Each structure stands twice: as C-alpha cells, then as structure tokens.
Amino acid sequence: MNPRSLLIPTLLLLSGAVARARTAAENIFFIKPDGITYLNYSTTRSDYPNYSLFLKKDETDGLFDYIYPNEYRFDSKSETERNVILFDQGSYATMRPGRLADRVTVDKGVFTFVNWEESKNPKLPGGYFGEWTSPNDFAQYVYVWVLPDNLEIVSFEANQPVEKGTWQPRRNTLAWYGRDVNNIVFKIQYRQKTCRVAELVSTALRSNGTAPKDIGVLPEQEDVRVILPSSILFPSGSPTLSDPGKTVIGQIAAALKGEESQHCIVEGHTDNSPIGPALQGRFSSNWELSAARSLEVVKFLEQAGISGQRLESRAFGPNRPVAPNDTEPNRNLNRRIVIRIRPAS
C-alpha cells in the first residue's frame, strides 16, 4: 500500500514514447485471521525505462520478503521525507508483510479499513493520494483482498465512478478492477464471521424474553462460545435437561438450524466437589457426569433439527475450571456447558 511513482529524467518525459507509456499494476493483500496483519504481493508492469517505489523514511528494503528484479538500488539520501527503491526497468514485483492497524477502526465487531485519509496523510506534491502513479494514470489497476475463512466482507466502496472501476467478489476474495485511473481510495468493511453467528444466537435467546441474563455469547476469532451455567439446564445432581433447559437449547438450535456450515462442539464441565450419594451409583466421577450432560445437550440439539454430522460431545469434568473452587459462587461458574460454534473443517 505504499505510494508509488515514476522517477524519470525530464529529458525522457519529453519523448513521445515515454509520454504514451502505459502502466498496469496488481496489489494483492492476503489478510490474516486477526484482521489486521497481512502479506502483500504487488506487481507493476510498464514500458517505462525505469521505475521507483517510494517507502516511508523508516522503511528499508529489508522489510520485503521478495523483490524482483534482484538488481535494484536502495536510496535513503536523495529524499528528505522518504526512501526509494530504484529499478532500471519499468516492471517490478514485491512481497512484504505488514499491518493495517493505523488504517482500521473497529466498532461493534466491524472492521472499517480506509487506505487514505487526508486528515492523516495530506496529498503529495502534484496532488497525488491513495493508490497512485505518475506521470500518467494507471492503464489498469487491480486491488485484491483475500480473506481467511474466519472473516467476511460487510461492504466495500471506492472513490471512483463505475466507468473507472468495478468490484468483483468471489467466495472470500474481493477485487476492484480499474482502467485509466489514478488517486484511488478504498473503504472496506469486514468482520469475524463469528460476530454474525453470535448475533443470531443472542437474538434467538432474546426472542421470547425468557433467556437468563447470565448466559454468555462470546464471539472469538475462530468460534463463538455459548456459556450456559448448569443450573439453567439441569436439576441439581441430574444429567437430564430440565424444561427451562430444553427451552434454552431449543432457542440455540433454532438460530443454528440454517447455518449448515457451522459445527457445534458441546463441552461438559463440573467443579471439583465429589459426586453426591444420589449419583454415585451411576457415575464414578465428575468426568462421567460432565460427559452425560454434554451428550444430553447434543441429543437434544439433534432432536431440535441440527444434523448429527454437525455435532460433537466433549467432557472435561473438573479439569478446566474458570475460577478457583473455593467458594460456592466460583463453583457455580465451573459447573457449566459450553457450546463452541465454528466452521466445519
């Protein structure tokens, strides 16, 4: 995303061949799952006799994983505000890692990326901004985002009219194809797919106003965690869902029924208190109790319309506490069912 420009002697600018020279460029960003870091592959092709790539003053050619051609000059002295990589030909390619951090804001789980804002980056001499080249416009310019499986595009726009460039989404790739264009600004909004799934579940739990307030629906990078206290789902000392518990699990199933790409992992957790006399004949330890409760939730999800192929049961007993087992409120936190909702692998 570094600004680029041609560095051509005045004598060459006056020649007809150079004046008619055309530039085509592709800028491809492979966004990482965190939504902030990326790997960028950029290539420019032209019939100019040489080309220059401008960097920030604190950037060097050591930041790049790949530079083509390998014969180039790095100049940190000629420019007071930027460094330059100079190529003795009109075409080049680079690959480098980077971060979008200073160009991204996050609000309610939605990332908003803008590649150039005048308040942060004033226009350069000559009036250049955004994605630009000189002295002529890009004959062709392609700007591409490749998103990982955990991210999805919300919206996209450019500052150019449709006759100058068009968008083309394909699966998890978003591309903008431009012609005879310069000074391009992009605004792309995206989010973790888990944010949408979390909102579906939260909305379902609020649907009739009966969902307890202490249910947690937490979107994370790879999955959504639905945390359900055992007291909501099961009578004390029982592995059988209560009627209120069936209502809650039924609401979750209703939210996920149409999300066929989502896999549900149901985890059973307990505190470390010994099994009570009423259950000792059925379960030898808390581990077995947590397994029975996990399977009970899985079976009810299947009965409520979730395919068994999308369901998995796991049991951890007392082995993954979220709080010390030293008070009754803490033990209540540890007695829980966690439903992890994630894309099927």
BAKE-712455 format. One line per field, with one value per residue (C-alpha): residue number from 1; x, y, z. Coordinates in pm, 1 decimal, padded with zeros to 6 digits. Example, Ala and Ser with C-alpha at 12.3 -4.5 7.8 and 13.67 -1.06 7.14 Angstrom:
# residues 2
lomi [1/2] $
xx [01230.0/01367.0] $
yy [-00450.0/-00106.0] $
zz [00780.0/00714.0] $
This chain:
# residues 345
lomi [1/2/3/4/5/6/7/8/9/10/11/12/13/14/15/16/17/18/19/20/21/22/23/24/25/26/27/28/29/30/31/32/33/34/35/36/37/38/39/40/41/42/43/44/45/46/47/48/49/50/51/52/53/54/55/56/57/58/59/60/61/62/63/64/65/66/67/68/69/70/71/72/73/74/75/76/77/78/79/80/81/82/83/84/85/86/87/88/89/90/91/92/93/94/95/96/97/98/99/100/101/102/103/104/105/106/107/108/109/110/111/112/113/114/115/116/117/118/119/120/121/122/123/124/125/126/127/128/129/130/131/132/133/134/135/136/137/138/139/140/141/142/143/144/145/146/147/148/149/150/151/152/153/154/155/156/157/158/159/160/161/162/163/164/165/166/167/168/169/170/171/172/173/174/175/176/177/178/179/180/181/182/183/184/185/186/187/188/189/190/191/192/193/194/195/196/197/198/199/200/201/202/203/204/205/206/207/208/209/210/211/212/213/214/215/216/217/218/219/220/221/222/223/224/225/226/227/228/229/230/231/232/233/234/235/236/237/238/239/240/241/242/243/244/245/246/247/248/249/250/251/252/253/254/255/256/257/258/259/260/261/262/263/264/265/266/267/268/269/270/271/272/273/274/275/276/277/278/279/280/281/282/283/284/285/286/287/288/289/290/291/292/293/294/295/296/297/298/299/300/301/302/303/304/305/306/307/308/309/310/311/312/313/314/315/316/317/318/319/320/321/322/323/324/325/326/327/328/329/330/331/332/333/334/335/336/337/338/339/340/341/342/343/344/345] $
xx [00000.0/00297.4/00257.9/00441.5/00570.9/00784.4/01119.8/01209.2/01453.8/01294.8/01457.4/01270.2/00940.5/00963.6/00990.6/00677.2/00746.9/00752.5/00454.1/00247.4/00381.5/00121.1/00126.9/-00059.3/-00044.2/-00183.3/-00192.1/-00295.7/-00342.3/-00363.5/-00535.8/-00451.1/-00716.0/-00666.5/-00798.9/-00501.8/-00185.6/-00135.1/00104.2/00108.9/00212.3/00240.9/00348.8/00375.7/00434.3/00512.1/00719.5/00895.5/01276.3/01289.5/01060.7/01080.1/00897.8/00865.7/00883.6/00837.5/01156.5/01176.6/01127.5/01406.2/01432.9/01492.8/01116.2/01046.7/01031.6/01076.7/01187.5/01204.2/01430.5/01701.3/01913.4/01789.3/01921.6/01806.3/01833.0/01786.6/01965.1/01813.8/01469.8/01430.5/01088.7/01103.0/01330.0/01328.9/01386.0/01500.3/01458.4/01642.3/01337.3/00970.0/00838.1/00888.2/00726.3/00747.8/00614.3/00610.9/00426.0/00250.6/-00022.2/-00341.9/-00357.1/-00330.4/-00589.0/-00850.1/-01113.0/-01332.3/-01686.9/-01922.7/-01709.2/-01696.4/-01354.2/-01352.5/-01046.2/-00966.3/-00640.2/-00606.3/-00748.6/-00638.8/-00654.8/-00384.4/-00191.9/-00206.6/-00187.6/00160.7/00321.7/00138.0/-00190.4/-00134.3/-00309.9/-00438.4/-00317.4/-00134.4/00126.8/00286.5/00329.5/00035.7/-00261.6/-00276.3/-00388.1/-00503.2/-00507.9/-00630.2/-00671.2/-00744.6/-00821.6/-00802.9/-00973.8/-00921.7/-01215.6/-01296.6/-01357.2/-01632.2/-01686.4/-01964.2/-01937.8/-01695.1/-01665.5/-01416.5/-01394.2/-01401.8/-01712.4/-01821.7/-01682.9/-01338.1/-01354.6/-01579.5/-01586.2/-01591.1/-01643.4/-01556.8/-01604.6/-01373.9/-01186.6/-01276.9/-01123.0/-01151.6/-01064.9/-00975.4/-00886.8/-00730.1/-00746.9/-00538.0/-00560.5/-00779.9/-00928.8/-01089.4/-01318.6/-01374.6/-01577.4/-01541.0/-01592.1/-01529.0/-01791.8/-01836.1/-01987.8/-02279.8/-02329.6/-02311.3/-02578.7/-02804.0/-02774.3/-02817.7/-03127.5/-03277.5/-03215.5/-03388.6/-03679.5/-03933.0/-03763.7/-03709.1/-03334.8/-03142.3/-02909.5/-02606.9/-02577.2/-02262.2/-02243.4/-01883.7/-01760.1/-01391.6/-01155.3/-01225.1/-01553.3/-01846.2/-01860.3/-02205.0/-02156.0/-02450.3/-02448.1/-02551.6/-02815.9/-03004.6/-03004.7/-03015.0/-03184.5/-02934.2/-02738.1/-02912.8/-02784.8/-03133.8/-03230.4/-03494.9/-03789.1/-03626.3/-03303.2/-03484.3/-03625.3/-03278.6/-03117.8/-03416.2/-03361.9/-02995.6/-03088.1/-03339.8/-03067.3/-02823.0/-03055.4/-02995.0/-02621.1/-02522.3/-02154.1/-02131.2/-02015.7/-02121.4/-01887.7/-02066.2/-01832.0/-01932.4/-01757.4/-01801.8/-01649.8/-01421.3/-01673.0/-01708.8/-02008.0/-02304.7/-02465.7/-02762.2/-02534.7/-02260.0/-02443.3/-02449.5/-02123.8/-01787.7/-01660.9/-01742.1/-01584.4/-01856.4/-02123.9/-01989.4/-01989.7/-02350.8/-02462.1/-02272.7/-02433.5/-02777.3/-02736.3/-02604.5/-02902.9/-03149.3/-02982.0/-03020.6/-03385.8/-03435.1/-03313.5/-02932.3/-02774.7/-02571.8/-02285.7/-02254.7/-02241.9/-01962.2/-01952.9/-01657.4/-01620.0/-01364.1/-01506.2/-01327.1/-01008.5/-01068.0/-01202.9/-01260.9/-01243.2/-01090.0/-01317.8/-01301.5/-01648.0/-01996.3/-02027.2/-01696.5/-01806.7/-02125.3/-01907.5/-01721.7/-02040.5/-02126.5/-02195.5/-02001.8/-02119.5/-01843.5/-01978.4/-01722.6/-01699.6/-01683.9/-01331.7] $
yy [00000.0/00227.2/00516.0/00458.9/00695.4/00700.0/00869.1/00963.2/01235.2/01541.8/01455.7/01125.9/01287.4/01495.3/01194.3/01071.2/00708.0/00778.2/01011.2/00727.5/00466.8/00263.0/00110.6/-00193.8/-00293.3/-00557.6/-00515.8/-00831.1/-00848.1/-01182.1/-01080.0/-01285.8/-01425.3/-01137.5/-00895.6/-00660.8/-00828.2/-00925.0/-01044.3/-00814.9/-00913.3/-00619.0/-00610.3/-00327.3/-00364.0/-00076.5/00018.3/00299.8/00268.5/00276.7/00283.3/00391.7/00264.4/00515.0/00399.3/00576.3/00718.0/00445.0/00166.9/-00016.0/-00292.4/-00526.7/-00523.7/-00717.6/-01096.0/-01075.7/-00814.0/-00862.1/-00793.7/-00863.3/-00590.1/-00260.7/00038.8/00146.5/00523.4/00671.3/01003.4/01176.4/01230.3/01400.3/01250.7/00908.3/00630.6/00498.7/00163.7/00226.9/-00026.9/00000.5/-00130.6/-00046.1/-00360.0/-00498.8/-00714.6/-00719.8/-00918.7/-00798.9/-00845.9/-00554.7/-00428.6/-00238.7/-00105.8/00266.3/00241.0/00032.8/00119.4/-00137.8/-00072.8/-00343.6/-00612.8/-00448.3/-00350.6/-00040.7/-00002.3/00316.6/00322.0/00702.8/00989.0/01346.0/01435.0/01175.2/01181.7/01510.6/01496.5/01464.2/01721.5/01701.1/01627.5/01252.5/01045.1/00695.5/00445.8/00648.6/00652.2/00923.3/01081.6/00901.2/00726.0/00352.2/00194.9/-00098.1/-00128.9/-00430.1/-00418.2/-00750.2/-00870.2/-01243.0/-01312.8/-01615.3/-01842.2/-01665.3/-01321.6/-01195.1/-00875.4/-00642.9/-00359.4/-00200.7/00119.6/00325.3/00695.8/00628.5/00611.3/00276.1/00357.1/00382.2/00063.2/-00222.0/-00462.2/-00840.0/-01056.5/-01425.2/-01652.7/-01496.9/-01275.4/-00916.1/-00746.7/-00399.3/-00369.0/-00017.8/00135.1/00471.0/00571.7/00734.0/00857.4/00568.8/00545.8/00228.4/00175.0/-00187.9/-00311.9/-00667.3/-00871.2/-01200.7/-01446.9/-01536.1/-01190.8/-01270.6/-01615.9/-01469.5/-01215.6/-01491.2/-01685.3/-01376.5/-01271.7/-01620.6/-01623.3/-01285.3/-01389.5/-01452.1/-01271.3/-01584.9/-01634.6/-01590.6/-01292.7/-01496.4/-01685.1/-01569.8/-01546.6/-01458.7/-01418.7/-01503.4/-01525.6/-01888.7/-01967.1/-01847.9/-01965.6/-02000.1/-02042.6/-02197.9/-02246.0/-02599.4/-02463.6/-02326.0/-02658.2/-02935.3/-03000.7/-03025.6/-03351.5/-03462.1/-03530.3/-03477.6/-03146.0/-02950.3/-02792.6/-02444.3/-02605.6/-02756.4/-02412.4/-02254.3/-02530.8/-02520.0/-02146.4/-02205.7/-02486.2/-02258.3/-01997.9/-02252.7/-02472.6/-02277.9/-02233.7/-02564.3/-02473.5/-02434.4/-02720.7/-02739.8/-02878.2/-02928.6/-02929.6/-03053.2/-02900.9/-02950.4/-02825.5/-03049.7/-03147.5/-03526.7/-03693.1/-03690.5/-04010.7/-03984.1/-04011.2/-04244.3/-04546.3/-04400.1/-04203.6/-04281.8/-03925.1/-03574.1/-03661.1/-03914.7/-03667.8/-03397.0/-03646.7/-03744.1/-03380.3/-03296.6/-03590.6/-03488.8/-03144.6/-03297.9/-03533.7/-03251.3/-03032.5/-03320.6/-03367.3/-02992.5/-03017.9/-02993.0/-03271.3/-03518.2/-03464.5/-03110.7/-03215.6/-03329.2/-03406.6/-03345.4/-03384.7/-03218.4/-03279.0/-03050.8/-03022.7/-02680.0/-02452.3/-02083.9/-01989.5/-02137.2/-02396.0/-02217.2/-02060.2/-02162.8/-01875.0/-01986.6/-02349.8/-02237.3/-02075.5/-02401.4/-02609.3/-02526.6/-02636.8/-02458.7/-02481.2/-02387.9/-02293.5/-02290.7/-02350.9/-02720.7/-02826.2] $
zz [00000.0/-00029.4/-00269.5/-00591.3/-00855.4/-01164.1/-01140.1/-01496.9/-01608.8/-01765.9/-02095.8/-02106.1/-02010.8/-02324.6/-02552.8/-02728.6/-02641.3/-02269.0/-02282.9/-02427.0/-02185.4/-02000.7/-01653.1/-01523.8/-01157.6/-00924.6/-00546.8/-00359.3/00018.5/00194.8/00518.4/00827.8/01068.9/01316.1/01051.5/01099.7/00969.0/00605.6/00338.2/00034.2/-00317.5/-00556.4/-00918.0/-01170.5/-01544.1/-01777.4/-02079.2/-01895.9/-01894.4/-01511.4/-01210.2/-00846.2/-00541.1/-00256.2/00107.1/00437.2/00584.3/00848.5/00590.6/00407.1/00151.4/00446.9/00514.1/00195.2/00168.4/-00208.7/-00463.6/-00838.5/-01014.2/-00763.1/-00924.1/-00779.4/-00586.4/-00242.4/-00191.0/00157.2/00095.8/-00206.5/-00048.8/00290.0/00372.4/00209.7/00089.6/-00264.8/-00435.1/-00791.8/-01069.9/-01400.9/-01584.4/-01598.6/-01428.1/-01081.3/-00810.3/-00431.7/-00140.1/00220.2/00549.4/00715.1/00945.1/00871.9/01226.8/01151.1/00872.9/01055.1/01314.2/01491.2/01606.7/01739.2/01579.3/01234.3/01097.0/00875.2/00653.7/00457.1/00262.2/00264.7/00469.1/00401.1/00770.7/00837.6/00507.3/00314.8/-00061.8/-00204.7/-00435.9/-00764.4/-00585.8/-00556.6/-00290.6/-00218.1/-00477.5/-00741.2/-01013.4/-01232.0/-01476.4/-01644.6/-01485.3/-01438.8/-01764.2/-01548.9/-01172.2/-00975.2/-00598.1/-00423.6/-00072.9/00001.6/00334.1/00560.9/00640.9/00967.6/00807.4/00577.9/00380.8/00503.1/00246.8/00000.2/-00198.8/-00399.1/-00473.6/-00849.1/-01072.1/-01211.1/-01555.6/-01393.9/-01190.1/-01081.2/-00786.7/-00820.7/-00509.6/-00549.7/-00249.2/00012.5/-00234.3/-00317.9/-00623.1/-00776.5/-01148.4/-01264.4/-01602.8/-01685.8/-01323.2/-01051.5/-00691.5/-00574.6/-00225.0/-00092.1/00204.8/00302.8/00598.8/00723.2/01037.9/01201.8/01080.6/01445.6/01509.6/01279.0/01431.3/01782.6/01693.5/01557.0/01882.7/02101.2/01907.5/01941.0/02315.5/02346.1/02123.6/02399.2/02683.0/02888.5/02842.8/03172.1/03182.4/03291.7/02959.4/02780.1/02400.0/02315.8/01955.7/01920.5/01627.6/01541.6/01712.8/01922.5/02281.7/02437.1/02813.7/02995.2/03375.3/03462.3/03698.0/03395.5/03210.6/03471.9/03805.5/04089.1/04066.8/03746.2/03393.0/03241.7/03083.2/03270.1/03086.6/03105.5/02983.1/02683.5/02602.4/02601.4/02391.8/02155.0/02101.9/02019.0/01778.1/01603.5/01546.8/01404.0/01201.2/00879.7/00942.4/00785.8/00762.8/01142.0/01365.1/01733.2/01998.4/02332.3/02632.5/02977.9/03283.2/03657.6/03982.0/04187.9/04456.3/04495.7/04334.0/04574.5/04710.2/04473.0/04166.8/04293.2/04159.6/03805.7/03780.2/03932.4/03897.9/03780.8/03449.5/03372.3/03487.3/03256.0/02967.4/03033.9/03043.3/02724.8/02543.9/02673.4/02510.3/02186.5/02164.1/02222.5/01956.7/01712.5/01805.4/01750.2/01391.5/01395.8/01189.5/01393.6/01147.3/01283.5/01647.8/01878.3/02250.3/02481.8/02857.3/03085.2/03432.0/03681.9/03477.1/03314.8/03585.3/03510.9/03879.8/04197.0/04357.3/04692.4/04717.6/04610.9/04355.9/04199.4/04191.4/04015.7/03746.8/03696.0/03663.1/03304.4/02949.8/02675.7/02315.2/02071.9/01728.3/01448.8/01072.9/00990.0/00890.8] $
